[in-house]
Amino acid sequence: MNVPVLCELRLLSSARFDSQSLLSVLLAGNARLTEKLRWEELVPLGSRILVRLHTESASRDELLGCLEHLMGRSQQRRTDGSWPLPDPL
């Protein structure tokens, strides 16, 4: 993903409606993504990431299971209207 797209993603993810974020984003990539998020123009996006999960030795099936779990959790609102953070693995 190129820098202008990631910068636009940061702007979109900062939009709020009734103090709730309108957009949740899951970024998946290799070590180059982590390095790219350290670039000066992408630091604001990198600082908005709540959870980072590194799965270098996971199999394809393990990664799919993890993503399905996290995506399911991201759709579950708490009774107070807040969104739960994923469980650390």
KETIFI-637623 format. One record per atom (N, C-alpha, C): residue number from 1; residue in one letter; atom name; x negated, y, z negated. Coordinates in nm, 2 decimals, always signed. Layout:
BEGIN
ATOM  tiba  nuvex  vexgu    east   north      up
ATOM   NUM      a     CA       X       Y       Z
...
***
This chain:
BEGIN
ATOM  tiba  nuvex  vexgu    east   north      up
ATOM     1      m      N   -0.09   -0.12   +0.00
ATOM     1      m     CA   +0.00   +0.00   +0.00
ATOM     1      m      C   -0.09   +0.12   +0.00
ATOM     2      n      N   -0.06   +0.22   +0.08
ATOM     2      n     CA   -0.15   +0.34   +0.09
ATOM     2      n      C   -0.11   +0.44   -0.02
ATOM     3      v      N   -0.20   +0.53   -0.03
ATOM     3      v     CA   -0.19   +0.63   -0.14
ATOM     3      v      C   -0.07   +0.72   -0.13
ATOM     4      p      N   -0.03   +0.77   -0.02
ATOM     4      p     CA   +0.09   +0.85   -0.01
ATOM     4      p      C   +0.22   +0.78   -0.05
ATOM     5      v      N   +0.22   +0.65   -0.02
ATOM     5      v     CA   +0.34   +0.57   -0.06
ATOM     5      v      C   +0.34   +0.55   -0.21
ATOM     6      l      N   +0.23   +0.52   -0.27
ATOM     6      l     CA   +0.22   +0.51   -0.41
ATOM     6      l      C   +0.25   +0.64   -0.49
ATOM     7      c      N   +0.21   +0.75   -0.43
ATOM     7      c     CA   +0.24   +0.88   -0.49
ATOM     7      c      C   +0.39   +0.91   -0.48
ATOM     8      e      N   +0.45   +0.87   -0.37
ATOM     8      e     CA   +0.60   +0.88   -0.36
ATOM     8      e      C   +0.67   +0.79   -0.46
ATOM     9      l      N   +0.62   +0.67   -0.48
ATOM     9      l     CA   +0.68   +0.58   -0.57
ATOM     9      l      C   +0.67   +0.64   -0.71
ATOM    10      r      N   +0.57   +0.71   -0.75
ATOM    10      r     CA   +0.56   +0.77   -0.88
ATOM    10      r      C   +0.67   +0.88   -0.90
ATOM    11      l      N   +0.69   +0.95   -0.79
ATOM    11      l     CA   +0.79   +1.06   -0.80
ATOM    11      l      C   +0.93   +0.99   -0.81
ATOM    12      l      N   +0.96   +0.89   -0.74
ATOM    12      l     CA   +1.09   +0.82   -0.75
ATOM    12      l      C   +1.11   +0.76   -0.88
ATOM    13      s      N   +1.00   +0.70   -0.94
ATOM    13      s     CA   +1.02   +0.63   -1.07
ATOM    13      s      C   +1.03   +0.73   -1.18
ATOM    14      s      N   +1.00   +0.85   -1.16
ATOM    14      s     CA   +1.02   +0.95   -1.27
ATOM    14      s      C   +1.16   +1.01   -1.27
ATOM    15      a      N   +1.24   +0.98   -1.17
ATOM    15      a     CA   +1.38   +1.04   -1.17
ATOM    15      a      C   +1.46   +0.97   -1.28
ATOM    16      r      N   +1.54   +1.06   -1.35
ATOM    16      r     CA   +1.62   +1.01   -1.46
ATOM    16      r      C   +1.77   +1.05   -1.44
ATOM    17      f      N   +1.86   +0.97   -1.50
ATOM    17      f     CA   +2.00   +1.01   -1.50
ATOM    17      f      C   +2.05   +0.97   -1.64
ATOM    18      d      N   +2.10   +1.07   -1.71
ATOM    18      d     CA   +2.14   +1.05   -1.85
ATOM    18      d      C   +2.03   +0.99   -1.93
ATOM    19      s      N   +1.91   +1.04   -1.92
ATOM    19      s     CA   +1.79   +1.00   -1.99
ATOM    19      s      C   +1.75   +0.85   -1.96
ATOM    20      q      N   +1.81   +0.79   -1.86
ATOM    20      q     CA   +1.77   +0.65   -1.82
ATOM    20      q      C   +1.70   +0.66   -1.68
ATOM    21      s      N   +1.60   +0.58   -1.67
ATOM    21      s     CA   +1.52   +0.58   -1.55
ATOM    21      s      C   +1.61   +0.52   -1.44
ATOM    22      l      N   +1.61   +0.58   -1.32
ATOM    22      l     CA   +1.69   +0.52   -1.21
ATOM    22      l      C   +1.63   +0.41   -1.14
ATOM    23      l      N   +1.50   +0.40   -1.15
ATOM    23      l     CA   +1.42   +0.30   -1.07
ATOM    23      l      C   +1.32   +0.23   -1.16
ATOM    24      s      N   +1.32   +0.10   -1.16
ATOM    24      s     CA   +1.22   +0.01   -1.22
ATOM    24      s      C   +1.14   -0.05   -1.11
ATOM    25      v      N   +1.01   -0.05   -1.12
ATOM    25      v     CA   +0.92   -0.10   -1.02
ATOM    25      v      C   +0.83   -0.21   -1.07
ATOM    26      l      N   +0.82   -0.32   -0.99
ATOM    26      l     CA   +0.73   -0.42   -1.02
ATOM    26      l      C   +0.62   -0.42   -0.91
ATOM    27      l      N   +0.50   -0.39   -0.95
ATOM    27      l     CA   +0.38   -0.39   -0.85
ATOM    27      l      C   +0.31   -0.52   -0.87
ATOM    28      a      N   +0.28   -0.59   -0.76
ATOM    28      a     CA   +0.20   -0.71   -0.77
ATOM    28      a      C   +0.09   -0.70   -0.67
ATOM    29      g      N   -0.03   -0.74   -0.71
ATOM    29      g     CA   -0.15   -0.73   -0.62
ATOM    29      g      C   -0.27   -0.79   -0.69
ATOM    30      n      N   -0.38   -0.78   -0.62
ATOM    30      n     CA   -0.50   -0.84   -0.67
ATOM    30      n      C   -0.58   -0.73   -0.74
ATOM    31      a      N   -0.71   -0.75   -0.77
ATOM    31      a     CA   -0.79   -0.66   -0.85
ATOM    31      a      C   -0.80   -0.52   -0.78
ATOM    32      r      N   -0.78   -0.52   -0.65
ATOM    32      r     CA   -0.79   -0.39   -0.58
ATOM    32      r      C   -0.68   -0.30   -0.62
ATOM    33      l      N   -0.57   -0.35   -0.65
ATOM    33      l     CA   -0.46   -0.26   -0.70
ATOM    33      l      C   -0.49   -0.19   -0.83
ATOM    34      t      N   -0.55   -0.27   -0.92
ATOM    34      t     CA   -0.59   -0.21   -1.05
ATOM    34      t      C   -0.70   -0.10   -1.02
ATOM    35      e      N   -0.79   -0.13   -0.93
ATOM    35      e     CA   -0.89   -0.03   -0.90
ATOM    35      e      C   -0.83   +0.10   -0.84
ATOM    36      k      N   -0.74   +0.08   -0.75
ATOM    36      k     CA   -0.67   +0.19   -0.68
ATOM    36      k      C   -0.60   +0.28   -0.77
ATOM    37      l      N   -0.53   +0.22   -0.88
ATOM    37      l     CA   -0.46   +0.29   -0.97
ATOM    37      l      C   -0.55   +0.38   -1.06
ATOM    38      r      N   -0.68   +0.36   -1.05
ATOM    38      r     CA   -0.77   +0.45   -1.12
ATOM    38      r      C   -0.82   +0.57   -1.04
ATOM    39      w      N   -0.78   +0.57   -0.91
ATOM    39      w     CA   -0.82   +0.69   -0.83
ATOM    39      w      C   -0.75   +0.81   -0.89
ATOM    40      e      N   -0.82   +0.92   -0.87
ATOM    40      e     CA   -0.77   +1.05   -0.93
ATOM    40      e      C   -0.62   +1.08   -0.89
ATOM    41      e      N   -0.59   +1.06   -0.76
ATOM    41      e     CA   -0.45   +1.10   -0.72
ATOM    41      e      C   -0.35   +1.00   -0.77
ATOM    42      l      N   -0.39   +0.88   -0.82
ATOM    42      l     CA   -0.30   +0.78   -0.86
ATOM    42      l      C   -0.29   +0.76   -1.01
ATOM    43      v      N   -0.37   +0.84   -1.08
ATOM    43      v     CA   -0.37   +0.83   -1.23
ATOM    43      v      C   -0.23   +0.85   -1.29
ATOM    44      p      N   -0.15   +0.95   -1.24
ATOM    44      p     CA   -0.02   +0.96   -1.29
ATOM    44      p      C   +0.07   +0.84   -1.28
ATOM    45      l      N   +0.06   +0.77   -1.17
ATOM    45      l     CA   +0.13   +0.64   -1.15
ATOM    45      l      C   +0.08   +0.54   -1.25
ATOM    46      g      N   -0.05   +0.52   -1.25
ATOM    46      g     CA   -0.11   +0.42   -1.34
ATOM    46      g      C   -0.07   +0.44   -1.49
ATOM    47      s      N   -0.06   +0.57   -1.53
ATOM    47      s     CA   -0.02   +0.60   -1.66
ATOM    47      s      C   +0.12   +0.57   -1.70
ATOM    48      r      N   +0.21   +0.55   -1.60
ATOM    48      r     CA   +0.35   +0.52   -1.62
ATOM    48      r      C   +0.37   +0.37   -1.63
ATOM    49      i      N   +0.27   +0.29   -1.61
ATOM    49      i     CA   +0.29   +0.14   -1.61
ATOM    49      i      C   +0.30   +0.10   -1.76
ATOM    50      l      N   +0.41   +0.04   -1.79
ATOM    50      l     CA   +0.43   +0.00   -1.93
ATOM    50      l      C   +0.37   -0.14   -1.97
ATOM    51      v      N   +0.37   -0.23   -1.87
ATOM    51      v     CA   +0.32   -0.36   -1.90
ATOM    51      v      C   +0.23   -0.40   -1.78
ATOM    52      r      N   +0.11   -0.45   -1.82
ATOM    52      r     CA   +0.02   -0.51   -1.72
ATOM    52      r      C   +0.00   -0.65   -1.75
ATOM    53      l      N   +0.01   -0.73   -1.65
ATOM    53      l     CA   -0.01   -0.88   -1.67
ATOM    53      l      C   -0.11   -0.93   -1.56
ATOM    54      h      N   -0.22   -0.98   -1.61
ATOM    54      h     CA   -0.32   -1.04   -1.52
ATOM    54      h      C   -0.31   -1.19   -1.52
ATOM    55      t      N   -0.29   -1.24   -1.40
ATOM    55      t     CA   -0.27   -1.39   -1.39
ATOM    55      t      C   -0.37   -1.45   -1.29
ATOM    56      e      N   -0.49   -1.43   -1.31
ATOM    56      e     CA   -0.59   -1.48   -1.21
ATOM    56      e      C   -0.59   -1.63   -1.18
ATOM    57      s      N   -0.56   -1.71   -1.28
ATOM    57      s     CA   -0.57   -1.85   -1.26
ATOM    57      s      C   -0.44   -1.92   -1.25
ATOM    58      a      N   -0.33   -1.84   -1.24
ATOM    58      a     CA   -0.20   -1.90   -1.23
ATOM    58      a      C   -0.17   -1.96   -1.10
ATOM    59      s      N   -0.10   -2.07   -1.09
ATOM    59      s     CA   -0.06   -2.13   -0.97
ATOM    59      s      C   +0.06   -2.05   -0.90
ATOM    60      r      N   +0.09   -2.08   -0.78
ATOM    60      r     CA   +0.20   -2.01   -0.71
ATOM    60      r      C   +0.33   -2.03   -0.79
ATOM    61      d      N   +0.36   -2.16   -0.83
ATOM    61      d     CA   +0.48   -2.19   -0.90
ATOM    61      d      C   +0.49   -2.12   -1.03
ATOM    62      e      N   +0.37   -2.11   -1.11
ATOM    62      e     CA   +0.37   -2.04   -1.23
ATOM    62      e      C   +0.40   -1.89   -1.21
ATOM    63      l      N   +0.34   -1.83   -1.11
ATOM    63      l     CA   +0.37   -1.69   -1.08
ATOM    63      l      C   +0.51   -1.66   -1.04
ATOM    64      l      N   +0.57   -1.75   -0.96
ATOM    64      l     CA   +0.71   -1.74   -0.93
ATOM    64      l      C   +0.80   -1.75   -1.05
ATOM    65      g      N   +0.77   -1.84   -1.14
ATOM    65      g     CA   +0.85   -1.85   -1.26
ATOM    65      g      C   +0.84   -1.73   -1.35
ATOM    66      c      N   +0.72   -1.68   -1.36
ATOM    66      c     CA   +0.69   -1.55   -1.44
ATOM    66      c      C   +0.77   -1.44   -1.38
ATOM    67      l      N   +0.76   -1.42   -1.25
ATOM    67      l     CA   +0.83   -1.31   -1.18
ATOM    67      l      C   +0.98   -1.32   -1.20
ATOM    68      e      N   +1.04   -1.44   -1.18
ATOM    68      e     CA   +1.18   -1.46   -1.20
ATOM    68      e      C   +1.22   -1.43   -1.35
ATOM    69      h      N   +1.14   -1.47   -1.44
ATOM    69      h     CA   +1.17   -1.44   -1.58
ATOM    69      h      C   +1.17   -1.28   -1.60
ATOM    70      l      N   +1.07   -1.22   -1.56
ATOM    70      l     CA   +1.05   -1.07   -1.58
ATOM    70      l      C   +1.16   -1.00   -1.51
ATOM    71      m      N   +1.20   -1.04   -1.39
ATOM    71      m     CA   +1.31   -0.97   -1.31
ATOM    71      m      C   +1.44   -0.99   -1.38
ATOM    72      g      N   +1.46   -1.11   -1.44
ATOM    72      g     CA   +1.59   -1.13   -1.51
ATOM    72      g      C   +1.59   -1.05   -1.64
ATOM    73      r      N   +1.48   -1.04   -1.71
ATOM    73      r     CA   +1.48   -0.95   -1.83
ATOM    73      r      C   +1.50   -0.81   -1.80
ATOM    74      s      N   +1.45   -0.76   -1.68
ATOM    74      s     CA   +1.46   -0.62   -1.65
ATOM    74      s      C   +1.60   -0.58   -1.62
ATOM    75      q      N   +1.69   -0.68   -1.60
ATOM    75      q     CA   +1.83   -0.65   -1.57
ATOM    75      q      C   +1.92   -0.66   -1.70
ATOM    76      q      N   +1.86   -0.69   -1.81
ATOM    76      q     CA   +1.94   -0.70   -1.94
ATOM    76      q      C   +1.92   -0.58   -2.02
ATOM    77      r      N   +2.03   -0.50   -2.03
ATOM    77      r     CA   +2.03   -0.38   -2.11
ATOM    77      r      C   +2.06   -0.42   -2.26
ATOM    78      r      N   +2.00   -0.35   -2.35
ATOM    78      r     CA   +2.04   -0.37   -2.49
ATOM    78      r      C   +2.17   -0.30   -2.52
ATOM    79      t      N   +2.23   -0.33   -2.63
ATOM    79      t     CA   +2.35   -0.26   -2.67
ATOM    79      t      C   +2.34   -0.11   -2.69
ATOM    80      d      N   +2.21   -0.07   -2.72
ATOM    80      d     CA   +2.19   +0.08   -2.73
ATOM    80      d      C   +2.16   +0.14   -2.60
ATOM    81      g      N   +2.17   +0.07   -2.49
ATOM    81      g     CA   +2.15   +0.12   -2.35
ATOM    81      g      C   +2.00   +0.12   -2.31
ATOM    82      s      N   +1.91   +0.08   -2.39
ATOM    82      s     CA   +1.77   +0.08   -2.35
ATOM    82      s      C   +1.74   -0.06   -2.28
ATOM    83      w      N   +1.63   -0.06   -2.21
ATOM    83      w     CA   +1.59   -0.18   -2.14
ATOM    83      w      C   +1.48   -0.25   -2.22
ATOM    84      p      N   +1.49   -0.38   -2.23
ATOM    84      p     CA   +1.38   -0.46   -2.31
ATOM    84      p      C   +1.25   -0.46   -2.23
ATOM    85      l      N   +1.14   -0.46   -2.30
ATOM    85      l     CA   +1.01   -0.49   -2.24
ATOM    85      l      C   +0.99   -0.64   -2.22
ATOM    86      p      N   +0.92   -0.68   -2.12
ATOM    86      p     CA   +0.90   -0.83   -2.10
ATOM    86      p      C   +0.82   -0.88   -2.22
ATOM    87      d      N   +0.84   -1.01   -2.25
ATOM    87      d     CA   +0.75   -1.07   -2.35
ATOM    87      d      C   +0.61   -1.09   -2.29
ATOM    88      p      N   +0.51   -1.06   -2.38
ATOM    88      p     CA   +0.37   -1.08   -2.33
ATOM    88      p      C   +0.35   -1.23   -2.31
ATOM    89      l      N   +0.28   -1.27   -2.21
ATOM    89      l     CA   +0.25   -1.41   -2.18
ATOM    89      l      C   +0.12   -1.45   -2.23
***
